[in-house]
Amino acid sequence: MTSKSLGIMAFGALLGVTLFTGANANARERRDEPTDESRILSAAKVSLGQAVTAAEQATGGRAAGTGIEDQNGIVHFEVTILKDKARKKVLVDTQTGQVVKIVAAADDDDDSESED
């Protein structure tokens, strides 16, 4: 092998290590950043458990799922409730724990049927 070939191989290896190390540093930085959901949960004045309780009491059903809903920049806890074989989506204010909206939950999660 010529010295030119060895030089090119060494440069390629050095470039690969540099790119790999930089990619890992970026991945570490992303992992250390809180997600939007964790920021929302830490800023909420009520817990997700309290939101579930409020949704169950408002509907008389049982919680089947939870999430976070952003509607036009306003963030709410979303609780899916099952009652009488029907699903409802309940939005609960993250600061007050009050039920804001109850809608029939369609299979495609369409909010067109309001039951406020």
N, C-alpha and C positions, 0 to 999 in steps of 0.2 A: 504494500500500500504506500502511496506517495505521501509526503508530508502535507501536500495541499489537500488530499483526501482526508487525512487525519484532522487537519485544521477545520475543514468544513463539518466533519462529524462532531468535533468538540463544540463548535459554535452552535450546531443544531441541538446538542444535548443541553448546553447552557441555556439556550432560548426556551427549550421545553421545560426545564426546571423552573425558570423565571416565570413563565406563563402559568404553570401548575401552582406555584407558591402564591402568586397573585390571585388566582381563582379561589384558592382555599381561604385566603385572607378575606376576600369579598363574601364568601359563603359564611364565614364565622361572623362577620359584621351583621349580615342579614339575620342570622340565628339569634344574635344578642339583642336585636331590636324587638320591642314588643309589637305584637300584631295589632291591627285595628281593634279586634275583638277584645284583646286583653286590656287595651287602653280604655275601651268603653266600659268594661266590667270594673276596672279600678276607679273610674270616674263616677260610676253609678252610686246613688245614695241608698238604693235598695238592692238586695241580693236577688239572684236569679230564682232562688227558692221562694223568696217572698213574692216575686212576680208570678210564679206558678200557683201559689196559694191564692193570690188575688184573682187569677184567671179561673181557677176551679170554683171559687166561691161565686164569681159573677155568672158562671154558666151552669153550675151544677154538674159539670162533667169531670173527667179525669184527664190529666196531662199525658200526652203521648209523645211530645217532642218540644224542644225549645230552640231558640235562635235569637239573632239580632236583626232587626229590620230597620233600614234607613229609608224613610220616605221624605223626599225633598229636603234632605239635610237634617231632618229630625230623627233621632235614633230612639227606638223602643225595643223592649224585650218582646219577642214573639213567642207565644205559647200555643201549640196545637193541642186542641181539646177534643176528646171523643165523648159523645153523649148520644144515646139512642141510635147507634150505628151511623152517626153523622159526624163529620169533622168540622171544627170551627177554628179560625185563626183569631187569637186574642192579642191585641197590642197593649202593653203595659208601660207606662211612663217610667223611665229608669231613675228619675229623681224623686217622684212622689209615690210610686207604687200603685197609682190609680189606673184602672182599666180605661183605655182611651178609645178603643174600637173593637168591635166583635163582627167578624164577617164569616160567611160560609166559606170553607176552604175547598176549592175545586181541586181536581186531580192535578191541574197545571198551576195551582196556587193563584188563581184569578180572584181579585178582590171585588168583582162586580156586584155581588149580592150583599149589600150592607144590612146589618141587623142592629144598628146602634140603638 
